[in-house]
Amino acid sequence: MVPPVAINISPKQLLEANFIEYINAILARYGIARSQIELEITESLIMQDPDYAIEQLNSLRHAGYRLAIDDFGMGYSSLNRLKQLPLDRLKIDYSFTRDIGANPKDEAIIITVIALGKSLNIEVLAEGVETEAQLAFLKAQGCDSVQGYLLGRPVPEQELIALSAA
């Protein structure tokens, strides 16, 4: 089974009127299920045109896509906006995870974001996990998933194809 693929969406793309039809057509052409795609947006994207962005995100959710906020904690969105978004995942920015074990304030923010995600029924992923200590802390706090060099480094396309065929 092919794992879900995350795709970063630019503000320009999301705010285009025909974006949903465009991405639907691409996936249909290649026979990819919408549920296999997680569209990642940044907090700042939502703030450009909040009402239209929320409308587009709701349409994407209804079309079957997974939605995530990337680099959560780095933007300026309000909690009021967060509760309106049809999200599947919050991605904690690596700037918080890199100082686990060295900065209690970053750890407090991580604990709070995990609790917030759980209370809103949104999965929480921590970016930039590079050490076993970071992983242990995040697991102990109930973080749903992690990504980073500890688990794997970027690989060239051909190597990825070979790995997925194995």
CNS distance restraints for C-alpha pairs under 8 A (distance, minus, plus):
assign (resid   2 and name CA) (resid  36 and name CA) 7.94 0.50 0.50
assign (resid   2 and name CA) (resid 164 and name CA) 7.55 0.50 0.50
assign (resid   3 and name CA) (resid  36 and name CA) 7.02 0.50 0.50
assign (resid   4 and name CA) (resid  35 and name CA) 7.58 0.50 0.50
assign (resid   4 and name CA) (resid  36 and name CA) 4.36 0.50 0.50
assign (resid   4 and name CA) (resid  37 and name CA) 5.53 0.50 0.50
assign (resid   4 and name CA) (resid  38 and name CA) 6.74 0.50 0.50
assign (resid   5 and name CA) (resid  36 and name CA) 6.22 0.50 0.50
assign (resid   5 and name CA) (resid  37 and name CA) 5.08 0.50 0.50
assign (resid   5 and name CA) (resid  38 and name CA) 5.98 0.50 0.50
assign (resid   6 and name CA) (resid  37 and name CA) 5.94 0.50 0.50
assign (resid   6 and name CA) (resid  38 and name CA) 4.52 0.50 0.50
assign (resid   6 and name CA) (resid  39 and name CA) 5.78 0.50 0.50
assign (resid   6 and name CA) (resid  40 and name CA) 6.54 0.50 0.50
assign (resid   7 and name CA) (resid  37 and name CA) 7.22 0.50 0.50
assign (resid   7 and name CA) (resid  38 and name CA) 6.20 0.50 0.50
assign (resid   7 and name CA) (resid  39 and name CA) 5.04 0.50 0.50
assign (resid   7 and name CA) (resid  40 and name CA) 5.78 0.50 0.50
assign (resid   8 and name CA) (resid  39 and name CA) 5.99 0.50 0.50
assign (resid   8 and name CA) (resid  40 and name CA) 4.61 0.50 0.50
assign (resid   8 and name CA) (resid  41 and name CA) 6.12 0.50 0.50
assign (resid   9 and name CA) (resid  13 and name CA) 6.36 0.50 0.50
assign (resid   9 and name CA) (resid  14 and name CA) 6.62 0.50 0.50
assign (resid   9 and name CA) (resid  39 and name CA) 6.43 0.50 0.50
assign (resid   9 and name CA) (resid  40 and name CA) 5.84 0.50 0.50
assign (resid   9 and name CA) (resid  41 and name CA) 5.55 0.50 0.50
assign (resid  10 and name CA) (resid  14 and name CA) 6.42 0.50 0.50
assign (resid  10 and name CA) (resid  41 and name CA) 7.08 0.50 0.50
assign (resid  10 and name CA) (resid  45 and name CA) 7.41 0.50 0.50
assign (resid  11 and name CA) (resid  15 and name CA) 6.08 0.50 0.50
assign (resid  11 and name CA) (resid  41 and name CA) 7.89 0.50 0.50
assign (resid  11 and name CA) (resid  45 and name CA) 5.07 0.50 0.50
assign (resid  11 and name CA) (resid  46 and name CA) 7.89 0.50 0.50
assign (resid  11 and name CA) (resid  48 and name CA) 7.83 0.50 0.50
assign (resid  12 and name CA) (resid  16 and name CA) 6.30 0.50 0.50
assign (resid  13 and name CA) (resid  19 and name CA) 6.17 0.50 0.50
assign (resid  14 and name CA) (resid  19 and name CA) 6.24 0.50 0.50
assign (resid  14 and name CA) (resid  53 and name CA) 7.02 0.50 0.50
assign (resid  14 and name CA) (resid  56 and name CA) 7.00 0.50 0.50
assign (resid  15 and name CA) (resid  19 and name CA) 7.52 0.50 0.50
assign (resid  15 and name CA) (resid  52 and name CA) 7.26 0.50 0.50
assign (resid  15 and name CA) (resid  53 and name CA) 6.61 0.50 0.50
assign (resid  15 and name CA) (resid  56 and name CA) 7.58 0.50 0.50
assign (resid  18 and name CA) (resid  22 and name CA) 6.12 0.50 0.50
assign (resid  19 and name CA) (resid  23 and name CA) 6.23 0.50 0.50
assign (resid  20 and name CA) (resid  24 and name CA) 6.02 0.50 0.50
assign (resid  20 and name CA) (resid  59 and name CA) 7.84 0.50 0.50
assign (resid  20 and name CA) (resid  60 and name CA) 6.73 0.50 0.50
assign (resid  21 and name CA) (resid  25 and name CA) 6.11 0.50 0.50
assign (resid  22 and name CA) (resid  26 and name CA) 6.46 0.50 0.50
assign (resid  23 and name CA) (resid  27 and name CA) 6.31 0.50 0.50
assign (resid  24 and name CA) (resid  28 and name CA) 6.10 0.50 0.50
assign (resid  24 and name CA) (resid  34 and name CA) 7.77 0.50 0.50
assign (resid  25 and name CA) (resid  29 and name CA) 6.07 0.50 0.50
assign (resid  26 and name CA) (resid  30 and name CA) 6.59 0.50 0.50
assign (resid  27 and name CA) (resid  31 and name CA) 5.86 0.50 0.50
assign (resid  27 and name CA) (resid  32 and name CA) 4.94 0.50 0.50
assign (resid  27 and name CA) (resid  33 and name CA) 6.90 0.50 0.50
assign (resid  27 and name CA) (resid  34 and name CA) 7.10 0.50 0.50
assign (resid  28 and name CA) (resid  32 and name CA) 6.25 0.50 0.50
assign (resid  28 and name CA) (resid  33 and name CA) 7.83 0.50 0.50
assign (resid  32 and name CA) (resid  36 and name CA) 7.10 0.50 0.50
assign (resid  33 and name CA) (resid  37 and name CA) 7.43 0.50 0.50
assign (resid  34 and name CA) (resid  63 and name CA) 7.52 0.50 0.50
assign (resid  34 and name CA) (resid  64 and name CA) 5.47 0.50 0.50
assign (resid  34 and name CA) (resid  65 and name CA) 5.17 0.50 0.50
assign (resid  34 and name CA) (resid  66 and name CA) 7.96 0.50 0.50
assign (resid  35 and name CA) (resid  64 and name CA) 5.55 0.50 0.50
assign (resid  35 and name CA) (resid  65 and name CA) 5.19 0.50 0.50
assign (resid  35 and name CA) (resid  66 and name CA) 6.29 0.50 0.50
assign (resid  36 and name CA) (resid  65 and name CA) 7.54 0.50 0.50
assign (resid  36 and name CA) (resid  66 and name CA) 7.83 0.50 0.50
assign (resid  37 and name CA) (resid  65 and name CA) 5.96 0.50 0.50
assign (resid  37 and name CA) (resid  66 and name CA) 6.22 0.50 0.50
assign (resid  38 and name CA) (resid  65 and name CA) 6.14 0.50 0.50
assign (resid  38 and name CA) (resid  66 and name CA) 4.41 0.50 0.50
assign (resid  38 and name CA) (resid  67 and name CA) 5.38 0.50 0.50
assign (resid  38 and name CA) (resid  68 and name CA) 6.77 0.50 0.50
assign (resid  39 and name CA) (resid  65 and name CA) 7.05 0.50 0.50
assign (resid  39 and name CA) (resid  66 and name CA) 6.18 0.50 0.50
assign (resid  39 and name CA) (resid  67 and name CA) 4.98 0.50 0.50
assign (resid  39 and name CA) (resid  68 and name CA) 6.16 0.50 0.50
assign (resid  40 and name CA) (resid  67 and name CA) 6.04 0.50 0.50
assign (resid  40 and name CA) (resid  68 and name CA) 4.73 0.50 0.50
assign (resid  40 and name CA) (resid  69 and name CA) 5.63 0.50 0.50
assign (resid  40 and name CA) (resid  70 and name CA) 5.73 0.50 0.50
assign (resid  41 and name CA) (resid  45 and name CA) 6.61 0.50 0.50
assign (resid  41 and name CA) (resid  46 and name CA) 7.93 0.50 0.50
assign (resid  41 and name CA) (resid  67 and name CA) 7.77 0.50 0.50
assign (resid  41 and name CA) (resid  68 and name CA) 6.30 0.50 0.50
assign (resid  41 and name CA) (resid  69 and name CA) 5.05 0.50 0.50
assign (resid  41 and name CA) (resid  70 and name CA) 5.66 0.50 0.50
assign (resid  42 and name CA) (resid  46 and name CA) 7.11 0.50 0.50
assign (resid  42 and name CA) (resid  69 and name CA) 5.45 0.50 0.50
assign (resid  42 and name CA) (resid  70 and name CA) 5.06 0.50 0.50
assign (resid  42 and name CA) (resid  71 and name CA) 6.49 0.50 0.50
assign (resid  42 and name CA) (resid  72 and name CA) 7.42 0.50 0.50
assign (resid  42 and name CA) (resid  75 and name CA) 7.59 0.50 0.50
assign (resid  43 and name CA) (resid  47 and name CA) 6.80 0.50 0.50
assign (resid  43 and name CA) (resid  69 and name CA) 6.55 0.50 0.50
assign (resid  43 and name CA) (resid  70 and name CA) 7.36 0.50 0.50
assign (resid  43 and name CA) (resid  71 and name CA) 7.69 0.50 0.50
assign (resid  43 and name CA) (resid  72 and name CA) 6.87 0.50 0.50
assign (resid  43 and name CA) (resid  74 and name CA) 7.62 0.50 0.50
assign (resid  43 and name CA) (resid  75 and name CA) 5.17 0.50 0.50
assign (resid  43 and name CA) (resid  76 and name CA) 6.71 0.50 0.50
assign (resid  43 and name CA) (resid  77 and name CA) 5.83 0.50 0.50
assign (resid  44 and name CA) (resid  48 and name CA) 6.77 0.50 0.50
assign (resid  44 and name CA) (resid  75 and name CA) 5.60 0.50 0.50
assign (resid  44 and name CA) (resid  76 and name CA) 6.72 0.50 0.50
assign (resid  44 and name CA) (resid  77 and name CA) 7.11 0.50 0.50
assign (resid  45 and name CA) (resid  49 and name CA) 7.80 0.50 0.50
assign (resid  45 and name CA) (resid  53 and name CA) 7.84 0.50 0.50
assign (resid  46 and name CA) (resid  50 and name CA) 5.05 0.50 0.50
assign (resid  46 and name CA) (resid  53 and name CA) 5.63 0.50 0.50
assign (resid  46 and name CA) (resid  54 and name CA) 7.41 0.50 0.50
assign (resid  46 and name CA) (resid  77 and name CA) 7.59 0.50 0.50
assign (resid  47 and name CA) (resid  76 and name CA) 7.80 0.50 0.50
assign (resid  47 and name CA) (resid  77 and name CA) 6.64 0.50 0.50
assign (resid  49 and name CA) (resid  53 and name CA) 5.93 0.50 0.50
assign (resid  50 and name CA) (resid  54 and name CA) 6.07 0.50 0.50
assign (resid  51 and name CA) (resid  55 and name CA) 6.26 0.50 0.50
assign (resid  52 and name CA) (resid  56 and name CA) 6.13 0.50 0.50
assign (resid  53 and name CA) (resid  57 and name CA) 6.08 0.50 0.50
assign (resid  54 and name CA) (resid  58 and name CA) 6.09 0.50 0.50
assign (resid  54 and name CA) (resid  84 and name CA) 7.34 0.50 0.50
assign (resid  54 and name CA) (resid  85 and name CA) 6.15 0.50 0.50
assign (resid  54 and name CA) (resid  86 and name CA) 7.95 0.50 0.50
assign (resid  55 and name CA) (resid  59 and name CA) 6.29 0.50 0.50
assign (resid  56 and name CA) (resid  60 and name CA) 6.19 0.50 0.50
assign (resid  57 and name CA) (resid  61 and name CA) 6.10 0.50 0.50
assign (resid  57 and name CA) (resid  67 and name CA) 7.70 0.50 0.50
assign (resid  57 and name CA) (resid  85 and name CA) 7.24 0.50 0.50
assign (resid  57 and name CA) (resid  86 and name CA) 6.66 0.50 0.50
assign (resid  58 and name CA) (resid  62 and name CA) 6.14 0.50 0.50
assign (resid  58 and name CA) (resid  85 and name CA) 7.57 0.50 0.50
assign (resid  58 and name CA) (resid  86 and name CA) 6.06 0.50 0.50
assign (resid  59 and name CA) (resid  63 and name CA) 6.12 0.50 0.50
assign (resid  60 and name CA) (resid  64 and name CA) 6.53 0.50 0.50
assign (resid  60 and name CA) (resid  65 and name CA) 5.70 0.50 0.50
assign (resid  61 and name CA) (resid  65 and name CA) 5.16 0.50 0.50
assign (resid  61 and name CA) (resid  66 and name CA) 6.48 0.50 0.50
assign (resid  61 and name CA) (resid  67 and name CA) 7.10 0.50 0.50
assign (resid  61 and name CA) (resid  86 and name CA) 6.75 0.50 0.50
assign (resid  66 and name CA) (resid  87 and name CA) 7.43 0.50 0.50
assign (resid  66 and name CA) (resid  88 and name CA) 5.98 0.50 0.50
assign (resid  67 and name CA) (resid  86 and name CA) 7.25 0.50 0.50
assign (resid  67 and name CA) (resid  87 and name CA) 5.11 0.50 0.50
assign (resid  67 and name CA) (resid  88 and name CA) 5.28 0.50 0.50
assign (resid  67 and name CA) (resid  89 and name CA) 6.51 0.50 0.50
assign (resid  68 and name CA) (resid  87 and name CA) 5.71 0.50 0.50
assign (resid  68 and name CA) (resid  88 and name CA) 5.77 0.50 0.50
assign (resid  68 and name CA) (resid  89 and name CA) 4.49 0.50 0.50
assign (resid  68 and name CA) (resid  90 and name CA) 5.62 0.50 0.50
assign (resid  68 and name CA) (resid  91 and name CA) 7.01 0.50 0.50
assign (resid  69 and name CA) (resid  87 and name CA) 7.40 0.50 0.50
assign (resid  69 and name CA) (resid  89 and name CA) 6.47 0.50 0.50
assign (resid  69 and name CA) (resid  90 and name CA) 5.04 0.50 0.50
assign (resid  69 and name CA) (resid  91 and name CA) 5.96 0.50 0.50
assign (resid  70 and name CA) (resid  90 and name CA) 6.56 0.50 0.50
assign (resid  70 and name CA) (resid  91 and name CA) 4.95 0.50 0.50
assign (resid  70 and name CA) (resid  92 and name CA) 7.20 0.50 0.50
assign (resid  70 and name CA) (resid  93 and name CA) 7.23 0.50 0.50
assign (resid  71 and name CA) (resid  75 and name CA) 7.87 0.50 0.50
assign (resid  71 and name CA) (resid  91 and name CA) 5.64 0.50 0.50
assign (resid  71 and name CA) (resid  92 and name CA) 5.52 0.50 0.50
assign (resid  71 and name CA) (resid  93 and name CA) 4.11 0.50 0.50
assign (resid  71 and name CA) (resid  94 and name CA) 7.50 0.50 0.50
assign (resid  72 and name CA) (resid  90 and name CA) 6.28 0.50 0.50
assign (resid  72 and name CA) (resid  91 and name CA) 5.52 0.50 0.50
assign (resid  72 and name CA) (resid  92 and name CA) 4.93 0.50 0.50
assign (resid  72 and name CA) (resid  93 and name CA) 5.65 0.50 0.50
assign (resid  73 and name CA) (resid  92 and name CA) 6.74 0.50 0.50
assign (resid  73 and name CA) (resid  93 and name CA) 6.68 0.50 0.50
assign (resid  74 and name CA) (resid  93 and name CA) 7.07 0.50 0.50
assign (resid  77 and name CA) (resid  81 and name CA) 6.46 0.50 0.50
assign (resid  77 and name CA) (resid  82 and name CA) 7.22 0.50 0.50
assign (resid  78 and name CA) (resid  82 and name CA) 6.41 0.50 0.50
assign (resid  79 and name CA) (resid  83 and name CA) 6.29 0.50 0.50
assign (resid  80 and name CA) (resid  84 and name CA) 6.84 0.50 0.50
assign (resid  81 and name CA) (resid  85 and name CA) 6.60 0.50 0.50
assign (resid  83 and name CA) (resid 120 and name CA) 7.61 0.50 0.50
assign (resid  87 and name CA) (resid 122 and name CA) 6.50 0.50 0.50
assign (resid  88 and name CA) (resid 121 and name CA) 7.99 0.50 0.50
assign (resid  88 and name CA) (resid 122 and name CA) 5.21 0.50 0.50
assign (resid  88 and name CA) (resid 123 and name CA) 6.01 0.50 0.50
assign (resid  89 and name CA) (resid 117 and name CA) 7.92 0.50 0.50
assign (resid  89 and name CA) (resid 122 and name CA) 5.24 0.50 0.50
assign (resid  89 and name CA) (resid 123 and name CA) 4.48 0.50 0.50
assign (resid  89 and name CA) (resid 124 and name CA) 5.51 0.50 0.50
assign (resid  89 and name CA) (resid 125 and name CA) 6.99 0.50 0.50
assign (resid  90 and name CA) (resid 117 and name CA) 7.02 0.50 0.50
assign (resid  90 and name CA) (resid 122 and name CA) 6.79 0.50 0.50
assign (resid  90 and name CA) (resid 123 and name CA) 6.26 0.50 0.50
assign (resid  90 and name CA) (resid 124 and name CA) 4.87 0.50 0.50
assign (resid  90 and name CA) (resid 125 and name CA) 6.17 0.50 0.50
assign (resid  91 and name CA) (resid 124 and name CA) 5.92 0.50 0.50
assign (resid  91 and name CA) (resid 125 and name CA) 4.70 0.50 0.50
assign (resid  91 and name CA) (resid 126 and name CA) 5.63 0.50 0.50
assign (resid  91 and name CA) (resid 127 and name CA) 6.54 0.50 0.50
assign (resid  92 and name CA) (resid  96 and name CA) 7.21 0.50 0.50
assign (resid  92 and name CA) (resid  97 and name CA) 7.71 0.50 0.50
assign (resid  92 and name CA) (resid 110 and name CA) 7.37 0.50 0.50
assign (resid  92 and name CA) (resid 113 and name CA) 7.67 0.50 0.50
assign (resid  92 and name CA) (resid 124 and name CA) 7.24 0.50 0.50
assign (resid  92 and name CA) (resid 125 and name CA) 6.12 0.50 0.50
assign (resid  92 and name CA) (resid 126 and name CA) 4.71 0.50 0.50
assign (resid  92 and name CA) (resid 127 and name CA) 5.90 0.50 0.50
assign (resid  93 and name CA) (resid  97 and name CA) 7.11 0.50 0.50
assign (resid  93 and name CA) (resid 126 and name CA) 6.73 0.50 0.50
assign (resid  93 and name CA) (resid 127 and name CA) 5.62 0.50 0.50
assign (resid  93 and name CA) (resid 128 and name CA) 7.50 0.50 0.50
assign (resid  94 and name CA) (resid  98 and name CA) 5.87 0.50 0.50
assign (resid  94 and name CA) (resid 126 and name CA) 7.03 0.50 0.50
assign (resid  94 and name CA) (resid 127 and name CA) 4.83 0.50 0.50
assign (resid  94 and name CA) (resid 128 and name CA) 4.57 0.50 0.50
assign (resid  94 and name CA) (resid 129 and name CA) 7.45 0.50 0.50
assign (resid  95 and name CA) (resid  99 and name CA) 7.41 0.50 0.50
assign (resid  95 and name CA) (resid 128 and name CA) 7.94 0.50 0.50
assign (resid  96 and name CA) (resid 100 and name CA) 7.27 0.50 0.50
assign (resid  96 and name CA) (resid 106 and name CA) 5.18 0.50 0.50
assign (resid  96 and name CA) (resid 107 and name CA) 7.34 0.50 0.50
assign (resid  96 and name CA) (resid 109 and name CA) 7.66 0.50 0.50
assign (resid  96 and name CA) (resid 110 and name CA) 7.01 0.50 0.50
assign (resid  97 and name CA) (resid 106 and name CA) 7.27 0.50 0.50
assign (resid  97 and name CA) (resid 107 and name CA) 7.73 0.50 0.50
assign (resid  97 and name CA) (resid 110 and name CA) 7.68 0.50 0.50
assign (resid  97 and name CA) (resid 126 and name CA) 6.95 0.50 0.50
assign (resid  97 and name CA) (resid 127 and name CA) 6.99 0.50 0.50
assign (resid  97 and name CA) (resid 128 and name CA) 6.43 0.50 0.50
assign (resid  97 and name CA) (resid 129 and name CA) 6.60 0.50 0.50
assign (resid  97 and name CA) (resid 134 and name CA) 6.92 0.50 0.50
assign (resid  98 and name CA) (resid 128 and name CA) 6.71 0.50 0.50
assign (resid  98 and name CA) (resid 129 and name CA) 7.12 0.50 0.50
assign (resid  98 and name CA) (resid 130 and name CA) 7.76 0.50 0.50
assign (resid  98 and name CA) (resid 134 and name CA) 7.74 0.50 0.50
assign (resid  99 and name CA) (resid 103 and name CA) 5.47 0.50 0.50
assign (resid  99 and name CA) (resid 106 and name CA) 6.72 0.50 0.50
assign (resid  99 and name CA) (resid 107 and name CA) 7.90 0.50 0.50
assign (resid 100 and name CA) (resid 104 and name CA) 7.47 0.50 0.50
assign (resid 100 and name CA) (resid 106 and name CA) 6.83 0.50 0.50
assign (resid 100 and name CA) (resid 107 and name CA) 5.97 0.50 0.50
assign (resid 100 and name CA) (resid 133 and name CA) 7.77 0.50 0.50
assign (resid 100 and name CA) (resid 134 and name CA) 5.83 0.50 0.50
assign (resid 100 and name CA) (resid 137 and name CA) 7.58 0.50 0.50
assign (resid 101 and name CA) (resid 107 and name CA) 7.80 0.50 0.50
assign (resid 101 and name CA) (resid 133 and name CA) 7.55 0.50 0.50
assign (resid 101 and name CA) (resid 134 and name CA) 7.52 0.50 0.50
assign (resid 103 and name CA) (resid 107 and name CA) 6.55 0.50 0.50
assign (resid 104 and name CA) (resid 108 and name CA) 6.09 0.50 0.50
assign (resid 105 and name CA) (resid 109 and name CA) 6.29 0.50 0.50
assign (resid 106 and name CA) (resid 110 and name CA) 6.23 0.50 0.50
assign (resid 107 and name CA) (resid 111 and name CA) 6.15 0.50 0.50
assign (resid 108 and name CA) (resid 112 and name CA) 6.14 0.50 0.50
assign (resid 109 and name CA) (resid 113 and name CA) 6.12 0.50 0.50
assign (resid 110 and name CA) (resid 114 and name CA) 6.15 0.50 0.50
assign (resid 111 and name CA) (resid 115 and name CA) 6.22 0.50 0.50
assign (resid 111 and name CA) (resid 141 and name CA) 6.41 0.50 0.50
assign (resid 112 and name CA) (resid 116 and name CA) 6.02 0.50 0.50
assign (resid 113 and name CA) (resid 117 and name CA) 6.04 0.50 0.50
assign (resid 113 and name CA) (resid 124 and name CA) 7.82 0.50 0.50
assign (resid 114 and name CA) (resid 118 and name CA) 6.18 0.50 0.50
assign (resid 114 and name CA) (resid 124 and name CA) 6.07 0.50 0.50
assign (resid 114 and name CA) (resid 141 and name CA) 7.40 0.50 0.50
assign (resid 114 and name CA) (resid 142 and name CA) 7.10 0.50 0.50
assign (resid 114 and name CA) (resid 143 and name CA) 6.10 0.50 0.50
assign (resid 115 and name CA) (resid 119 and name CA) 6.10 0.50 0.50
assign (resid 116 and name CA) (resid 120 and name CA) 6.22 0.50 0.50
assign (resid 117 and name CA) (resid 121 and name CA) 5.96 0.50 0.50
assign (resid 117 and name CA) (resid 122 and name CA) 4.69 0.50 0.50
assign (resid 117 and name CA) (resid 123 and name CA) 6.07 0.50 0.50
assign (resid 117 and name CA) (resid 124 and name CA) 6.05 0.50 0.50
assign (resid 118 and name CA) (resid 122 and name CA) 5.86 0.50 0.50
assign (resid 118 and name CA) (resid 123 and name CA) 6.85 0.50 0.50
assign (resid 118 and name CA) (resid 124 and name CA) 7.79 0.50 0.50
assign (resid 123 and name CA) (resid 144 and name CA) 5.99 0.50 0.50
assign (resid 124 and name CA) (resid 143 and name CA) 5.80 0.50 0.50
assign (resid 124 and name CA) (resid 144 and name CA) 5.34 0.50 0.50
assign (resid 124 and name CA) (resid 145 and name CA) 6.57 0.50 0.50
assign (resid 125 and name CA) (resid 143 and name CA) 6.44 0.50 0.50
assign (resid 125 and name CA) (resid 144 and name CA) 5.92 0.50 0.50
assign (resid 125 and name CA) (resid 145 and name CA) 4.65 0.50 0.50
assign (resid 125 and name CA) (resid 146 and name CA) 5.05 0.50 0.50
assign (resid 125 and name CA) (resid 147 and name CA) 7.35 0.50 0.50
assign (resid 126 and name CA) (resid 138 and name CA) 7.77 0.50 0.50
assign (resid 126 and name CA) (resid 143 and name CA) 7.26 0.50 0.50
assign (resid 126 and name CA) (resid 145 and name CA) 6.56 0.50 0.50
assign (resid 126 and name CA) (resid 146 and name CA) 4.69 0.50 0.50
assign (resid 126 and name CA) (resid 147 and name CA) 6.39 0.50 0.50
assign (resid 127 and name CA) (resid 146 and name CA) 5.96 0.50 0.50
assign (resid 127 and name CA) (resid 147 and name CA) 5.10 0.50 0.50
assign (resid 127 and name CA) (resid 148 and name CA) 5.98 0.50 0.50
assign (resid 128 and name CA) (resid 146 and name CA) 7.86 0.50 0.50
assign (resid 128 and name CA) (resid 147 and name CA) 6.08 0.50 0.50
assign (resid 128 and name CA) (resid 148 and name CA) 4.39 0.50 0.50
assign (resid 128 and name CA) (resid 149 and name CA) 6.93 0.50 0.50
assign (resid 129 and name CA) (resid 134 and name CA) 6.17 0.50 0.50
assign (resid 129 and name CA) (resid 135 and name CA) 6.51 0.50 0.50
assign (resid 129 and name CA) (resid 146 and name CA) 6.64 0.50 0.50
assign (resid 129 and name CA) (resid 147 and name CA) 5.91 0.50 0.50
assign (resid 129 and name CA) (resid 148 and name CA) 4.46 0.50 0.50
assign (resid 129 and name CA) (resid 149 and name CA) 6.38 0.50 0.50
assign (resid 129 and name CA) (resid 150 and name CA) 6.00 0.50 0.50
assign (resid 129 and name CA) (resid 151 and name CA) 7.87 0.50 0.50
assign (resid 130 and name CA) (resid 134 and name CA) 7.03 0.50 0.50
assign (resid 130 and name CA) (resid 135 and name CA) 7.92 0.50 0.50
assign (resid 130 and name CA) (resid 148 and name CA) 5.81 0.50 0.50
assign (resid 130 and name CA) (resid 149 and name CA) 5.17 0.50 0.50
assign (resid 130 and name CA) (resid 150 and name CA) 4.41 0.50 0.50
assign (resid 130 and name CA) (resid 151 and name CA) 7.79 0.50 0.50
assign (resid 131 and name CA) (resid 135 and name CA) 6.43 0.50 0.50
assign (resid 131 and name CA) (resid 150 and name CA) 5.96 0.50 0.50
assign (resid 132 and name CA) (resid 136 and name CA) 6.03 0.50 0.50
assign (resid 132 and name CA) (resid 150 and name CA) 7.51 0.50 0.50
assign (resid 133 and name CA) (resid 137 and name CA) 6.16 0.50 0.50
assign (resid 134 and name CA) (resid 138 and name CA) 6.22 0.50 0.50
assign (resid 135 and name CA) (resid 139 and name CA) 6.10 0.50 0.50
assign (resid 135 and name CA) (resid 146 and name CA) 7.73 0.50 0.50
assign (resid 136 and name CA) (resid 140 and name CA) 6.08 0.50 0.50
assign (resid 137 and name CA) (resid 141 and name CA) 6.28 0.50 0.50
assign (resid 138 and name CA) (resid 142 and name CA) 6.35 0.50 0.50
assign (resid 138 and name CA) (resid 143 and name CA) 5.31 0.50 0.50
assign (resid 139 and name CA) (resid 143 and name CA) 5.58 0.50 0.50
assign (resid 139 and name CA) (resid 144 and name CA) 7.72 0.50 0.50
assign (resid 147 and name CA) (resid 151 and name CA) 6.62 0.50 0.50
assign (resid 148 and name CA) (resid 152 and name CA) 6.46 0.50 0.50
assign (resid 148 and name CA) (resid 153 and name CA) 7.24 0.50 0.50
assign (resid 149 and name CA) (resid 153 and name CA) 5.03 0.50 0.50
assign (resid 155 and name CA) (resid 159 and name CA) 6.22 0.50 0.50
assign (resid 155 and name CA) (resid 160 and name CA) 6.26 0.50 0.50
assign (resid 156 and name CA) (resid 160 and name CA) 6.35 0.50 0.50
assign (resid 157 and name CA) (resid 161 and name CA) 6.22 0.50 0.50
assign (resid 158 and name CA) (resid 162 and name CA) 6.23 0.50 0.50
assign (resid 159 and name CA) (resid 163 and name CA) 6.14 0.50 0.50
assign (resid 160 and name CA) (resid 164 and name CA) 6.15 0.50 0.50
assign (resid 161 and name CA) (resid 165 and name CA) 6.21 0.50 0.50
assign (resid 162 and name CA) (resid 166 and name CA) 6.41 0.50 0.50
